[in-house]
Structures are given as C-alpha cells and as structure tokens.
C-alpha cells in the first residue's frame, strides 16, 4: 500500500489510473484535515490481499491534482 501526499505524485498517480489495469484500484482519501481517515486502509488492504491495489491519498492539493489530470467529468 502506498500514500499519495504530493502534487507531483498525484499527477503520476492520475496517469496510472488511466492505464489498463489487471486488478481493481481502491483509493482511500483522508478527511479534510489531510491526516486522518474514516476507513482503515491497512485493514482494507489486508482483507483484499492481492485482489486489488489499495492507495491512500491526502485530501487537498493532491486530490485536486488528480482531478485536474483525469479527463473531464471524472470526479475525485
């Protein structure tokens, strides 16, 4: 599991989202404080095992960068 915390990493992550995937991608964003989560991403990743990739992302500049990099009408 990895965490996206910078605009640069978020832009690269958005491009990764657009590539063809072999397994699903589960993205867990922080609360507005940018630090805490409503969901336990580690538990989600553990439960899913190798069935999906789990990524966490800080809400704020990183999520806005993902939204700006994805095609129109893709909501983040």
C-alpha positions as CSV (number, residue, x, y, z in Angstrom):
1,X,0.0,0.0,0.0
2,X,1.3,3.5,-0.7
3,X,0.3,7.0,0.1
4,X,0.0,9.9,-2.3
5,X,0.9,13.2,-0.5
6,X,2.4,15.5,-3.1
7,X,1.0,17.1,-6.2
8,X,3.8,15.5,-8.3
9,X,2.9,12.0,-7.0
10,X,-0.8,12.7,-7.6
11,X,-0.2,13.7,-11.2
12,X,1.7,10.5,-11.8
13,X,-1.0,8.5,-10.0
14,X,-3.7,10.0,-12.2
15,X,-1.8,8.8,-15.2
16,X,-1.6,5.4,-13.6
17,X,-5.3,5.3,-13.1
18,X,-5.8,5.9,-16.9
19,X,-3.6,2.9,-17.8
20,X,-5.1,-0.5,-18.4
21,X,-5.3,-2.4,-15.1
22,X,-5.1,-6.1,-14.3
23,X,-6.7,-5.7,-10.8
24,X,-9.1,-3.1,-9.3
25,X,-7.8,0.0,-7.6
26,X,-9.2,1.1,-4.2
27,X,-8.4,4.7,-3.2
28,X,-8.9,5.9,0.3
29,X,-8.7,9.6,0.9
30,X,-8.1,11.4,4.1
31,X,-10.6,13.6,5.9
32,X,-10.4,17.3,5.2
33,X,-7.6,17.6,7.8
34,X,-5.4,15.7,5.3
35,X,-4.2,13.3,8.0
36,X,-7.0,11.1,9.4
37,X,-9.1,8.5,7.6
38,X,-12.7,7.4,8.0
39,X,-11.7,4.0,6.8
40,X,-8.8,1.8,7.9
41,X,-6.9,1.4,4.6
42,X,-4.5,-1.2,6.1
43,X,-7.4,-3.4,7.1
44,X,-8.9,-3.0,3.6
45,X,-5.6,-3.9,2.0
46,X,-5.2,-6.9,4.3
47,X,-8.8,-8.1,3.6
48,X,-8.3,-7.7,-0.2
49,X,-4.9,-9.2,-0.3
50,X,-3.7,-9.4,-3.9
51,X,-7.2,-9.0,-5.3
52,X,-6.8,-5.1,-5.5
53,X,-4.3,-2.4,-5.2
54,X,-5.0,0.0,-2.2
55,X,-3.7,3.5,-2.3
56,X,-4.3,6.3,0.2
57,X,-4.3,10.0,-0.8
58,X,-4.3,13.2,1.1
59,X,-7.3,15.4,0.6
60,X,-6.5,18.8,-0.7
61,X,-3.8,19.7,-3.3
62,X,-3.1,16.0,-4.2
63,X,-6.8,15.2,-4.8
64,X,-7.2,18.4,-6.8
65,X,-4.2,17.4,-8.9
66,X,-5.6,14.0,-9.6
67,X,-8.9,15.6,-10.7
68,X,-7.2,18.1,-12.9
69,X,-5.1,15.4,-14.6
70,X,-8.0,13.0,-15.3
71,X,-10.4,13.5,-18.2
72,X,-13.4,15.8,-17.7
73,X,-16.3,14.6,-15.6
74,X,-14.1,12.2,-13.6
75,X,-14.9,13.1,-10.0
76,X,-12.4,12.8,-7.2
